[in-house]
Amino acid sequence: MFVQNKSQAPHRERKGLKTQILLQSGDVEGTDLTVTWVDVAPGSAQALHRHGPEQVYIVVAGQGRMRVGAEDREVVAGDLIHVPPDVPHGIANTGDQALSYLSAATPAFSQTAFYDEGNL
């Protein structure tokens, strides 16, 4: 059984975002899933980016504005946002408290490498 607590997970911090990498390619043999927990500080935004894996964001706290392709929409805790493969997307915190979301993507990829190569 693979168990990863976000407080022990590998993480990356950049421009007001802290990403805990809960599951990624190489963690579990044969996995087809990458999962992250991301905290976005008030006024901060994720850079628009794209990748091959299909993805969902699940907002667990706060509020923000999500862009997927040419569409922008306000998002709040409880919202799930679907991101098709290879579509530019990003999220901005528009509130005065942290925006937190879980992200799941398939097929699995190395989130650490994606960050370290400057894609986010």
MDAnalysis code that builds the backbone (N, CA, C; Angstrom):
import MDAnalysis as mda
import numpy as np

u = mda.Universe.empty(360, n_residues=120, atom_resindex=np.repeat(np.arange(120), 3), trajectory=True)
u.add_TopologyAttr("name", ["N", "CA", "C"] * 120)
u.add_TopologyAttr("resid", np.arange(1, 121))
u.add_TopologyAttr("resname", ["MET", "PHE", "VAL", "GLN", "ASN", "LYS", "SER", "GLN", "ALA", "PRO", "HIS", "ARG", "GLU", "ARG", "LYS", "GLY", "LEU", "LYS", "THR", "GLN", "ILE", "LEU", "LEU", "GLN", "SER", "GLY", "ASP", "VAL", "GLU", "GLY", "THR", "ASP", "LEU", "THR", "VAL", "THR", "TRP", "VAL", "ASP", "VAL", "ALA", "PRO", "GLY", "SER", "ALA", "GLN", "ALA", "LEU", "HIS", "ARG", "HIS", "GLY", "PRO", "GLU", "GLN", "VAL", "TYR", "ILE", "VAL", "VAL", "ALA", "GLY", "GLN", "GLY", "ARG", "MET", "ARG", "VAL", "GLY", "ALA", "GLU", "ASP", "ARG", "GLU", "VAL", "VAL", "ALA", "GLY", "ASP", "LEU", "ILE", "HIS", "VAL", "PRO", "PRO", "ASP", "VAL", "PRO", "HIS", "GLY", "ILE", "ALA", "ASN", "THR", "GLY", "ASP", "GLN", "ALA", "LEU", "SER", "TYR", "LEU", "SER", "ALA", "ALA", "THR", "PRO", "ALA", "PHE", "SER", "GLN", "THR", "ALA", "PHE", "TYR", "ASP", "GLU", "GLY", "ASN", "LEU"])
u.atoms.positions = np.array([
    [0.850, -1.179, 0.000],
    [0.000, 0.000, 0.000],
    [0.896, 1.242, 0.000],
    [0.586, 2.187, -0.854],
    [1.298, 3.463, -0.915],
    [0.471, 4.516, -0.183],
    [1.069, 5.181, 0.787],
    [0.406, 6.270, 1.520],
    [1.366, 7.447, 1.537],
    [0.859, 8.620, 1.207],
    [1.684, 9.831, 1.201],
    [0.921, 10.947, 1.904],
    [1.448, 11.454, 2.996],
    [0.845, 12.595, 3.681],
    [1.418, 13.867, 3.069],
    [0.564, 14.868, 2.864],
    [1.051, 16.080, 2.180],
    [2.175, 16.762, 2.948],
    [2.207, 16.613, 4.276],
    [3.284, 17.243, 5.049],
    [4.634, 16.574, 4.795],
    [4.633, 15.337, 4.315],
    [5.870, 14.593, 4.033],
    [6.181, 14.513, 2.538],
    [5.275, 14.979, 1.716],
    [5.418, 14.836, 0.263],
    [6.485, 15.778, -0.295],
    [7.137, 15.375, -1.386],
    [8.023, 16.317, -2.068],
    [7.219, 17.552, -2.452],
    [7.852, 18.701, -2.421],
    [7.102, 19.912, -2.755],
    [7.969, 20.881, -3.542],
    [7.292, 21.804, -4.180],
    [7.928, 22.890, -4.917],
    [7.183, 24.168, -4.571],
    [7.918, 25.268, -4.461],
    [7.309, 26.574, -4.201],
    [7.808, 27.550, -5.236],
    [6.864, 28.336, -5.778],
    [7.229, 29.317, -6.792],
    [6.126, 30.361, -6.891],
    [6.502, 31.617, -6.754],
    [5.613, 32.762, -7.010],
    [4.262, 32.658, -6.306],
    [4.275, 32.347, -5.000],
    [3.051, 32.295, -4.227],
    [2.285, 30.990, -4.315],
    [2.852, 29.988, -4.967],
    [2.229, 28.665, -5.033],
    [3.108, 27.653, -4.315],
    [2.484, 26.808, -3.516],
    [3.187, 25.682, -2.902],
    [2.484, 24.413, -3.347],
    [3.223, 23.533, -3.995],
    [2.679, 22.292, -4.520],
    [3.289, 21.115, -3.785],
    [2.425, 20.317, -3.161],
    [2.858, 19.054, -2.574],
    [2.525, 17.955, -3.572],
    [3.527, 17.177, -3.932],
    [3.377, 16.142, -4.948],
    [3.048, 14.834, -4.235],
    [1.767, 14.475, -4.241],
    [1.290, 13.326, -3.485],
    [1.534, 12.001, -4.195],
    [1.449, 12.003, -5.514],
    [1.654, 10.789, -6.301],
    [2.070, 11.208, -7.699],
    [3.131, 10.570, -8.206],
    [3.572, 10.882, -9.563],
    [4.198, 9.648, -10.180],
    [4.473, 9.745, -11.450],
    [5.104, 8.654, -12.175],
    [6.350, 8.194, -11.426],
    [6.463, 6.899, -11.221],
    [7.624, 6.337, -10.535],
    [7.381, 6.037, -9.065],
    [6.328, 6.597, -8.469],
    [6.048, 6.337, -7.052],
    [5.471, 4.944, -6.817],
    [4.584, 4.519, -7.703],
    [3.925, 3.222, -7.588],
    [4.023, 2.543, -8.953],
    [4.553, 1.350, -8.973],
    [4.700, 0.648, -10.244],
    [3.351, 0.510, -10.948],
    [3.320, 0.927, -12.210],
    [2.133, 0.778, -13.029],
    [1.069, 1.848, -12.829],
    [1.319, 2.868, -12.002],
    [0.288, 3.881, -11.799],
    [0.068, 4.699, -13.064],
    [-1.159, 5.114, -13.277],
    [-1.504, 5.988, -14.395],
    [-2.059, 7.308, -13.888],
    [-1.620, 7.728, -12.693],
    [-2.204, 8.888, -12.048],
    [-1.123, 9.747, -11.390],
    [-1.264, 11.061, -11.549],
    [-0.455, 12.034, -10.822],
    [-1.419, 12.870, -9.989],
    [-1.101, 13.061, -8.692],
    [-1.970, 13.810, -7.784],
    [-1.138, 14.835, -7.028],
    [-1.620, 16.073, -6.991],
    [-0.951, 17.131, -6.236],
    [-1.964, 17.881, -5.374],
    [-1.449, 18.500, -4.305],
    [-2.206, 19.435, -3.475],
    [-1.501, 20.777, -3.648],
    [-2.248, 21.810, -4.048],
    [-1.639, 23.111, -4.320],
    [-2.321, 24.185, -3.476],
    [-1.512, 25.003, -2.812],
    [-1.982, 26.181, -2.082],
    [-1.500, 27.417, -2.838],
    [-2.456, 28.293, -3.181],
    [-2.160, 29.509, -3.926],
    [-2.424, 30.699, -3.003],
    [-1.412, 31.501, -2.752],
    [-1.547, 32.661, -1.867],
    [-2.454, 33.720, -2.495],
    [-3.117, 34.526, -1.674],
    [-3.944, 35.611, -2.212],
    [-3.141, 36.477, -3.187],
    [-3.755, 36.781, -4.328],
    [-3.102, 37.608, -5.341],
    [-2.133, 36.871, -6.246],
    [-1.874, 35.605, -5.976],
    [-0.938, 34.828, -6.796],
    [-1.686, 34.049, -7.866],
    [-0.946, 33.640, -8.889],
    [-1.551, 32.902, -10.002],
    [-0.569, 31.878, -10.547],
    [-1.122, 30.793, -11.005],
    [-0.358, 29.764, -11.689],
    [-0.141, 30.227, -13.129],
    [1.051, 30.032, -13.638],
    [1.316, 30.371, -15.035],
    [0.477, 29.491, -15.951],
    [-0.005, 30.066, -17.045],
    [-0.676, 29.241, -18.050],
    [0.314, 28.198, -18.549],
    [-0.146, 26.976, -18.635],
    [0.717, 25.891, -19.076],
    [-0.139, 24.820, -19.738],
    [0.511, 23.866, -20.347],
    [-0.186, 22.739, -20.978],
    [0.668, 21.497, -20.844],
    [0.013, 20.360, -20.900],
    [0.692, 19.070, -20.857],
    [-0.218, 18.018, -21.474],
    [0.355, 16.895, -21.846],
    [-0.397, 15.829, -22.495],
    [-1.456, 15.164, -21.627],
    [-1.192, 14.942, -20.328],
    [-2.194, 14.258, -19.520],
    [-3.479, 15.074, -19.319],
    [-4.601, 14.377, -19.362],
    [-5.898, 14.941, -18.974],
    [-5.866, 15.200, -17.475],
    [-6.599, 16.230, -17.015],
    [-6.478, 16.638, -15.612],
    [-7.797, 17.176, -15.074],
    [-7.964, 17.067, -13.760],
    [-9.044, 17.763, -13.061],
    [-8.435, 18.536, -11.900],
    [-9.044, 19.690, -11.606],
    [-8.747, 20.452, -10.398],
    [-10.001, 20.347, -9.532],
    [-9.823, 20.133, -8.245],
    [-10.932, 20.131, -7.297],
    [-10.605, 21.178, -6.247],
    [-11.357, 22.281, -6.238],
    [-11.115, 23.376, -5.302],
    [-11.625, 22.951, -3.929],
    [-10.737, 22.951, -2.929],
    [-11.119, 22.526, -1.585],
    [-11.254, 23.699, -0.618],
    [-10.697, 24.852, -0.962],
    [-10.820, 26.038, -0.112],
    [-10.536, 27.281, -0.940],
    [-11.222, 28.364, -0.590],
    [-10.964, 29.642, -1.233],
    [-11.757, 29.840, -2.506],
    [-11.317, 30.851, -3.255],
    [-11.979, 31.187, -4.514],
    [-10.942, 31.697, -5.491],
    [-11.283, 31.581, -6.771],
    [-10.333, 32.024, -7.774],
    [-10.972, 32.125, -9.143],
    [-10.098, 32.301, -10.112],
    [-10.520, 32.380, -11.508],
    [-9.670, 31.361, -12.272],
    [-10.347, 30.472, -12.986],
    [-9.675, 29.409, -13.731],
    [-9.822, 29.667, -15.216],
    [-8.731, 29.500, -15.929],
    [-8.754, 29.602, -17.390],
    [-8.442, 28.228, -17.949],
    [-9.282, 27.780, -18.871],
    [-9.064, 26.538, -19.613],
    [-9.323, 26.872, -21.073],
    [-8.269, 26.824, -21.875],
    [-8.396, 27.232, -23.278],
    [-8.766, 28.696, -23.353],
    [-9.830, 29.014, -24.068],
    [-10.262, 30.407, -24.228],
    [-11.310, 30.817, -23.192],
    [-11.651, 29.924, -22.274],
    [-12.723, 30.191, -21.312],
    [-12.181, 30.502, -19.917],
    [-12.709, 31.575, -19.309],
    [-12.400, 31.949, -17.925],
    [-13.666, 31.790, -17.099],
    [-13.501, 31.315, -15.871],
    [-14.665, 31.158, -15.009],
    [-14.250, 31.293, -13.544],
    [-15.128, 31.906, -12.744],
    [-14.927, 31.970, -11.294],
    [-15.117, 30.574, -10.718],
    [-14.271, 30.198, -9.758],
    [-14.371, 28.893, -9.110],
    [-14.322, 29.077, -7.595],
    [-15.002, 28.180, -6.884],
    [-15.064, 28.224, -5.417],
    [-14.915, 26.808, -4.875],
    [-14.733, 26.707, -3.557],
    [-14.620, 25.411, -2.903],
    [-15.783, 24.508, -3.310],
    [-15.464, 23.284, -3.674],
    [-16.460, 22.316, -4.109],
    [-16.524, 22.149, -5.609],
    [-15.910, 23.066, -6.369],
    [-15.933, 22.975, -7.835],
    [-14.885, 21.987, -8.343],
    [-15.246, 21.238, -9.369],
    [-14.326, 20.396, -10.117],
    [-14.218, 20.992, -11.514],
    [-12.994, 21.180, -11.979],
    [-12.742, 21.750, -13.303],
    [-12.006, 20.705, -14.133],
    [-12.535, 20.374, -15.295],
    [-11.902, 19.413, -16.190],
    [-10.993, 20.145, -17.172],
    [-9.792, 19.607, -17.366],
    [-8.826, 20.165, -18.313],
    [-8.482, 19.077, -19.331],
    [-8.899, 19.259, -20.586],
    [-8.559, 18.267, -21.617],
    [-7.050, 18.240, -21.884],
    [-6.552, 17.172, -22.502],
    [-5.130, 17.090, -22.832],
    [-4.681, 18.249, -23.723],
    [-3.474, 18.740, -23.478],
    [-2.799, 19.746, -24.305],
    [-3.543, 21.075, -24.439],
    [-4.400, 21.420, -23.490],
    [-5.116, 22.695, -23.503],
    [-4.478, 23.623, -22.472],
    [-4.122, 24.859, -22.853],
    [-3.544, 25.794, -21.885],
    [-4.527, 26.051, -20.742],
    [-3.985, 26.097, -19.515],
    [-4.824, 26.321, -18.351],
    [-4.008, 26.905, -17.202],
    [-4.705, 27.523, -16.274],
    [-4.068, 28.076, -15.080],
    [-5.137, 28.626, -14.161],
    [-4.762, 28.856, -12.912],
    [-5.706, 29.330, -11.913],
    [-5.082, 30.495, -11.151],
    [-5.916, 31.455, -10.766],
    [-5.479, 32.626, -9.988],
    [-6.335, 32.723, -8.738],
    [-5.719, 33.103, -7.639],
    [-6.454, 33.323, -6.396],
    [-6.982, 34.752, -6.414],
    [-8.300, 34.912, -6.408],
    [-8.925, 36.235, -6.433],
    [-9.472, 36.628, -5.069],
    [-9.275, 35.783, -4.067],
    [-9.793, 36.043, -2.733],
    [-8.733, 36.602, -1.797],
    [-9.118, 36.736, -0.533],
    [-8.190, 37.255, 0.472],
    [-7.665, 36.154, 1.389],
    [-7.973, 34.899, 1.074],
    [-7.452, 33.742, 1.804],
    [-6.841, 32.774, 0.802],
    [-6.072, 31.821, 1.321],
    [-5.436, 30.839, 0.426],
    [-6.487, 30.079, -0.385],
    [-6.161, 29.829, -1.624],
    [-6.937, 28.956, -2.502],
    [-6.211, 27.619, -2.512],
    [-6.909, 26.546, -2.172],
    [-6.309, 25.211, -2.174],
    [-7.087, 24.325, -3.123],
    [-6.348, 23.523, -3.892],
    [-7.006, 22.570, -4.782],
    [-6.190, 21.294, -4.886],
    [-6.902, 20.219, -5.165],
    [-6.289, 18.946, -5.509],
    [-6.315, 18.823, -7.020],
    [-5.269, 18.259, -7.557],
    [-5.192, 18.027, -8.991],
    [-4.915, 16.552, -9.212],
    [-5.622, 15.965, -10.172],
    [-5.358, 14.585, -10.580],
    [-5.218, 14.567, -12.092],
    [-4.195, 13.887, -12.573],
    [-3.934, 13.826, -14.016],
    [-3.628, 12.392, -14.419],
    [-4.051, 12.051, -15.620],
    [-3.764, 10.741, -16.176],
    [-3.496, 10.877, -17.671],
    [-2.529, 10.185, -18.245],
    [-1.650, 9.245, -17.562],
    [-0.657, 9.960, -16.654],
    [-0.053, 9.189, -15.773],
    [0.894, 9.741, -14.806],
    [2.084, 10.384, -15.506],
    [2.606, 11.433, -14.871],
    [3.839, 12.062, -15.353],
    [4.627, 12.546, -14.147],
    [5.859, 12.953, -14.351],
    [6.696, 13.436, -13.260],
    [6.416, 14.912, -13.020],
    [5.655, 15.197, -11.980],
    [5.338, 16.579, -11.622],
    [6.611, 17.315, -11.204],
    [7.502, 16.629, -10.507],
    [8.765, 17.241, -10.084],
    [9.547, 17.727, -11.293],
    [9.697, 16.897, -12.307],
    [10.421, 17.277, -13.516],
    [9.720, 18.439, -14.227],
    [8.378, 18.404, -14.273],
    [7.623, 19.451, -14.926],
    [7.930, 20.813, -14.295],
    [7.952, 20.858, -12.965],
    [8.316, 22.093, -12.256],
    [9.771, 22.463, -12.507],
    [10.648, 21.504, -12.319],
    [12.085, 21.786, -12.389],
    [12.547, 22.189, -13.786],
    [11.806, 21.798, -14.808],
    [12.135, 22.201, -16.177],
    [11.568, 23.579, -16.520],
    [10.879, 24.225, -15.537],
    [10.377, 25.584, -15.739],
    [9.035, 25.671, -16.422],
    [8.291, 24.576, -16.456],
    [6.991, 24.575, -17.122],
    [5.886, 25.216, -16.280],
    [6.118, 25.405, -14.997],
    [5.150, 26.072, -14.123],
    [5.813, 27.230, -13.422],
])
